[in-house]
């Protein structure tokens, strides 16, 4: 099969190549997915799990990409709940070969059934962003109706979904970003927008929740905005500055089959919009990783057509 492989940790994007790899092995409770569309995160070339397995052993050449949408091609021993030929989408394991390939082995529990009327390219843009937004808002911040929330990077893949979910939950939403993001964030329904380059962060006032995807100085300064009993939650880095009378936590998204199915239903109902900015073939996946190729919305790799 063809796949994008990373062979040199120090080479960055220039170390990615399109090459031939053996067909993957389906371990116990795995499925082999014929990949139709795949999503990736540019920063994953810096993740330790991209280069080693859970025991710390080198696993290059490794295949990046951890969001997948496709069709079940094979069941591993003991696998239940899915069938050959079924449309599925979900997350691949961080420390195993990923989805930028024609086939990928995935634990069955990390996949959800994909309705026939949801396109694979849209589904491939949902797992990381959708689960991250949901888990940050509800599992960790425990946001409720009437609370206020400041969402950094509100026009991004995670932030835009967090805005939509928080609004549906009845929260007062303030989005942040660059000036060019203002119209996008307000069109999502956010009640207010702060330009991180020109506006004062303290103009947001005290909020019940800060959802951060940026880190650094923005994360540090946001701690002072959290009112007593509130929560600062971030996916960027462990916080070093904490709210005086609130919680601060860092988390990494986890697979969740039930929540993936719920998010897919929200897509079907028109209650959730996922921003896909470009769709590229597998042969162009290396170029899509380049920082110079950034666009509004997710870049999804189309591996095979329906």
SEVO-727252 format. One record per residue: residue in three letters; z, x, y of N, C-alpha, C in turn. Coordinates in steps of 0.1 Angstrom, whole numbers, plus 2048, in hexadecimal, padded with zeros to 3 digits. Layout:
BEGIN
AlaZXYZXYZXY ...
***
This chain:
BEGIN
Unk8008087F480080080080080980C Unk7FC8038187FC80A82480980782C Unk80E81183381B80F83A81B819846 Unk82381685082782085A833828855 Unk83283585683D83D85184184785C Unk84E84985C85585386585985F85C Unk85486B86085787785785F88185E Unk86088186B86688C87386F88687D Unk87C88887B886882885885887893 Unk88089389487F8998A28728968A9 Unk8698908A185B88E8A785A8818AE Unk8638788AD86286B8B38568638AF Unk85085D8B98448548B683985D8B0 Unk8378698B482D8728B082E8758A1 Unk83A87289B83C87588D839869884 Unk83485E88A83085288382285387E Unk81F84E87281184E86D80F842864 Unk80283E8647FE83485A7FA83B84E Unk8008378427FD83F8367FE83682A Unk7FC83B81E7FD83481280A83780B Unk81182C80781E82E80081D8267F3 Unk8268297E98268217DD82B8137E0 Unk82780A7D882C7FC7D883B7FC7D6 Unk8437F57DE8527F67DD8577F07D0 Unk8637F57CC86A7F07C08737E57C4 Unk8747DA7BC87D7CF7BF8897D17B7 Unk8947D57BE8A17D77B78A77C97B4 Unk8B37CA7AE8BA7BD7AB8BD7B57B7 Unk8BA7A87B78BB79F7C28B27A27CE Unk8A87AA7CC89E7AC7D68927A27D4 Unk88A7A17DF87C79C7DE8737A67E4 Unk8677A67DF85C7AD7E68547A37EF Unk8547A67FB84D79E80583F7A4808 Unk83579C8078287A080C82879D81B Unk8287A882382B7A783181F7A1839 Unk821796840817791849819795857 Unk82579685C82879B8698357A2869 Unk8377AC8728437B48728477B7881 Unk8547B78838597BB8908617C888F Unk8627CF89A8687DC89A8707DE8A7 Unk8797E88A78807EC8B387D7FA8B6 Unk8787FD8C387480A8C687F8158C4 Unk88C8118C689781A8C589B81D8B7 Unk8958178AD89981989F89682789A Unk88D82E8A188A83C89D8968458A0 Unk8A08408A88AC8488AB8B88448A2 Unk8B683989A8C18358918C383E885 Unk8CF8428828D184A8768CC843869 Unk8CD8368688C882F85C8B983085A Unk8B28338648A38358638A084185A Unk8A984B85A8A68588548AE85A847 Unk8B98528448C18558398C6848833 Unk8C98488268CE83C81F8DD83A821 Unk8E383181B8F182E81D8FA839818 Unk8F584180F8FD84D80B8FA859813 Unk8F285881D8F08648268E486D821 Unk8DD8698178D28718118C586E819 Unk8BE87981B8B18788238A886E81B Unk8A186582389885C81C88A85C823 Unk88786782A87986882F86F86B824 Unk86386682585E85E83086484F830 Unk86884B83B86E83D83C864834843 Unk86582784085D81D847866815851 Unk86281685E86A80E868866800868 Unk86D7F887186B7EA8728757E2869 Unk87C7D986F8867D28688867C3869 Unk87B7BE86F8797AF86F86C7AC868 Unk86D7A285F8617A085685F791855 Unk85278E85484E780851842781847 Unk84377A83C83877B83283A772827 Unk83577681B83576D80F83B775804 Unk84476F7FC84A7757F08407797E6 Unk83F7867E283578A7D983B78D7CB Unk84878F7CA84F7937BE85E7917BF Unk86478D7B487378C7B48797977AC Unk88479D7B188B7A77A98947A079F Unk89A7A77968A37A278C8AE79B792 Unk8B178F78E8BD7877928BB7807A0 Unk8AF7817A68AD77B7B38AB76C7B1 Unk8B37647B98B27567B98B07517C8 Unk8AC7447C98AC73E7D689E73F7DD Unk8957487D88887497DD87E7497D2 Unk8717467D58677467CA85B74E7CF Unk8537537C584775A7C883D7507CF Unk8377557DA82E74D7E28357467ED Unk8427477EE8497407F9848748806 Unk84674181184674781F85574A823 Unk85875682786575A82B865763837 Unk87076483E87276E849881772849 Unk88377E84F891783850892791854 Unk89D7978508A07A585389F7AE847 Unk89A7BA84889B7C483E8A77CC840 Unk8AB7D38368B77DC8368B57E8840 Unk8BF7EB8488BD7F68518BA80384A Unk8C080583F8C08128388B581382C Unk8AC80982D8A180982389480882A Unk88980B82387C80A82A87A7FC82F Unk8737FC83B8727EF8438657E8841 Unk8627E184C8577D684B8497DB850 Unk8487E685583B7EB85A8337F084E Unk8307E78458297EB8398237DE833 Unk81A7E08298147D482381E7CD81A Unk8277D48148327CE80C83F7D480F Unk84A7CC80E8577D18108617CB807 Unk86B7D38028757CD7F98817C9802 Unk8867BD8008917B880989B7B0800 Unk8A87B28038B17AA7FC8AF79B7FF Unk8AF7937F48AB7857F68B477E800 Unk8C17818008CB77B8098C877D818 Unk8BF78781B8BC78A8298B078282E Unk8AA77A82689E7728298A1763829 Unk89975C83289A74E83288C748830 Unk88B73C82B87E735829878733837 Unk86B73583886473384585B727844 Unk85E71D84D85671184D84771484E Unk83F70B84983070D84982A70D857 Unk83170686082B70586E83070F877 Unk83771987383C72587B833731878 Unk82C73688282374187F82B74E87C Unk82675687382C76286F82F76C87B Unk82676C885829775890835771898 Unk83776489A84275F8A184F761899 Unk84E75F88C85A76188385E76F883 Unk85577888385978788386078B890 Unk85F78489A8657878A78737818A8 Unk87777989E88477289F890778899 Unk89077F88E89C7828878A678B88F Unk8A27968948AB79F89B8B07988A8 Unk8A67948B08A978E8BD8B27818BB Unk8AD7788B38B476B8B18C276D8AB Unk8C37758A18D077689B8DA77E8A4 Unk8D57888AB8DD78F8B58E27868C0 Unk8D977E8C58DD7758D08E876B8CA Unk8E57658BF8EF75B8B98FC7618B6 Unk8FC76D8AF9097738AB9117788B7 Unk90A77D8C29117818CE9177768D5 Unk91076B8D691575F8DE9207588D6 Unk91E7548CA92674B8C29307518B9 Unk92B75C8B19347628A893E76B8AE Unk93A7728B994377C8BF9487778CD Unk9407728D694676D8E394C75F8E2 Unk9477588D794D74A8D594B7428E1 Unk93F7428E793D73A8F393D72B8F1 Unk9427248FB9437168F993E70F906 Unk93C7029059376FA91093F6FB91D Unk9386FD92893F6FF93594370D939 Unk94271692F94472493393972A93A Unk93C73594193173D94992E74A941 Unk92274E94191E75A93A914761942 Unk91576E94390C77894990477F93E Unk8F777D93E8EF7839338E678E93A Unk8E979B9368E17A693B8D47A7933 Unk8C97AB93A8BC7AB9338B779E92F Unk8B97949378B77869338A8783931 Unk89F78B93589178993288C790925 Unk89579891F89179F913891797907 Unk88E79D8FC88D7958EF89A78F8EB Unk8A57978EC8B37918E98B87888F4 Unk8B778D9008BC78690C8B677890E Unk8A977890C8A276B90E8A6760904 Unk8A97648F88AE75B8EE8BC7578F1 Unk8C47618F58D275E8F98D3754904 Unk8CA75590E8CA74C9198C873E914 Unk8BE73C90B8BA72F9068C67298FE Unk8CC7318F58D772C8ED8E37298F5 Unk8E67318FF8F272F9078F072290F Unk8E47209148E271491C8E3707913 Unk8DE7089078DF6FD8FE8EE6FA8FA Unk8F67058FA9047038F890C6FE903 Unk9056FC90F90C6F691A913700923 Unk90E70D92391471892B90D719938 Unk91471E94290E72294F90973094E Unk8FC73294F8F573E94C8F0746958 Unk8F47529598EF75C9638E876795C Unk8DB76895F8D37739598D177F962 Unk8D078B95C8CD7969648C179D95F Unk8BB7A69688B07AE9648AA7B4970 Unk89D7B89708967BD97B88F7B2983 Unk88B7B598F8857AB99887A7A3991 Unk8727AB9898667A498286A79A977 Unk87779B97387C79296988178496F Unk88378497C88977898288376B97D Unk87676997F86F75D97C87075996D Unk86F76396587076195687E75B953 Unk88876195889675D95589975095A Unk89574D96689774096C88F735965 Unk88373996087B72F95988172B94C Unk88973494689173193A89C72793C Unk8A07259498AA71C94C8B7722951 Unk8B872F9538C47359588C7730965 Unk8D472E9688D87289758D7732980 Unk8D873F97E8D77499888D1756982 Unk8CC75F98B8C776C9878CC777990 Unk8D078298A8D478E9928CA79998F Unk8C579F99A8BC7AB9998C57B7998 Unk8C57BE98D8CE7C998A8CB7D5993 Unk8BF7D59998BB7E09A28BF7DE9B1 Unk8C07D19B58C37CE9C38CF7C69C6 Unk8D37BD9BC8DE7B59BE8EB7BC9BA Unk8F67B79BF9037BC9BB9087B59AE Unk90C7BD9A59117B799891C7AD99A Unk9257B19A39317A89A692D79B9AC Unk9217999B191D78C9B691D7819AB Unk91D78699F91D77C99492A775993 Unk93577B99994277599894877798A Unk95477198895A77297B953769971 Unk95176D96594B76595B95476694E Unk95175C94595975C93995376692F Unk94676892F93F77192593577992D Unk93578692992A78F92C92379391F Unk91679191E90E7959139057A0918 Unk9077AC9129007B89178F77BE90D Unk8EB7C29118E17C89088DD7D690E Unk8E37DA9198DE7E59218E77F291F Unk8F47F09208FE7FB91E8FF80392B Unk90580F92990781893590F813940 Unk90B81694C913812958914802959 Unk9097FC9569097ED9569147E794E Unk9157EC94191F7E893892D7EB93E Unk92F7F794393C7FA9499407F1954 Unk9377EF95D93A7E796993C7D8966 Unk9367D495B9377C69579457C2952 Unk94C7CB94E95A7C89499627C2954 Unk9607C69609687C096B9647B296F Unk95A7AD96995579F96C95B795962 Unk96179995796679094D97478B951 Unk97577E95298277895698C77894A Unk99877694D9A377694399F76D937 Unk9A077392C99D76C91F98F76C91C Unk98677392497877392197477E918 Unk96778091696278990C956791912 Unk95679E91094A7A79129457AB905 Unk9387A79029327AA8F59257B28F8 Unk9237BC8F09187C58F29117C98E5 Unk9047CB8E68FD7D18DA8F87DF8DD Unk8FC7E48E98F67F18EE8FE7FD8E9 Unk90C7FC8EA9148078E69238028E7 Unk92C8098E093A8058E193F8068EF Unk9457FC8F494A7FC902955806904 Unk95580D91095F81691396881191E Unk96380792596B80093096D7F192B Unk9797ED92B97C7E09259817D6930 Unk97F7C992F9857C09389947C1938 Unk99B7BF9439A97C09449B17B693C Unk9AB7AA93B9B279F9339A879892A Unk99F79F92499679991B9927A2910 Unk98879E9089837A68FD9767AE900 Unk9747B98FA9687C08FB9647C58ED Unk9577C28E99537C68DB9447C98DB Unk9417D28D19347D68CE9307D18C0 Unk9247CD8BE9217C88B09127CC8AD Unk9107CC8A09027CE89B8FE7C1893 Unk8F27BC8968EE7B08908EF7B0880 Unk8F27A587A8F37A486C8E9799867 Unk8E479B85B8DB7908558E3783853 Unk8DC7788548E276B8528D776184F Unk8D675E8428CB75583E8CC747844 Unk8D97428448DB73484A8D7734858 Unk8DB73E8608D873E86E8C9740871 Unk8C37488698B474986A8AD73C869 Unk8B173485F8AB72785C8AE71E868 Unk8B971F86E8BD71787A8B471B886 Unk8B27288888AA72C89389B728891 Unk896729885889724882887715885 Unk89170E8828916FF8858906FD894 Unk89870589C8987048AA88A7078B0 Unk8837118A98757138AD86C7078AB Unk86E7018A08666F589C8686EA8A5 Unk8756E88AA8796DD8B28756DF8C1 Unk8716EB8C486E6EF8D287A6F28DA Unk8866F48D48926F78DB8947068DD Unk88B70E8D888C71D8D987E7238DA Unk87C72C8E48707338E68727418E4 Unk8697478DC8697568D985D75C8E0 Unk8607668E885576D8F084E7788E8 Unk8427758E383977F8DD82F7838E7 Unk8307908EA8277958F581A79A8F0 Unk81A79F8E480D7A58DE80E7A58CF Unk8037A48C98027A58BA7F87B08B7 Unk7FC7BA8B07F37C58AC7F27C789D Unk7E77CC8987E57CF88A7EE7DB886 Unk7F07DC8797F87E78747F37F5878 Unk7E67F68797E080387D7E380788B Unk7E87FD8947EC8018A17FB8018A3 Unk80380089881180089981780D8A0 Unk81181889D8168248A28158248B2 Unk80A8208B780881F8C58118158CB Unk81480A8C481D8008C982C8058CB Unk83080F8C483D8158C583E81D8D3 Unk8338218D883482A8E483B8238F0 Unk84482A8F784A82490384081F90E Unk83582690E82B822918824815915 Unk82680F9098208039058297F7907 Unk8337F890F83C7ED9118357E1918 Unk8387D59138327C991983D7BE91A Unk83A7B49208437A89218437A1913 Unk84E79F90D84E79990084D7A38F4 Unk85079F8E884F7A78DD8417AB8D9 Unk8407B78D48337BB8CD8367BA8BE Unk82D7B28B882E7AF8AA8227B58A2 Unk8257BA89781A7C088F8157B6884 Unk8097B38858027AA87B7FD7B3870 Unk8037B18647FF7B98597F47B3851 Unk7F57A684F7EA79E8487EA79084D Unk7DE78A84E7DD77D8537E1773848 Unk7E476684D7E875B8437DC75883A 
***
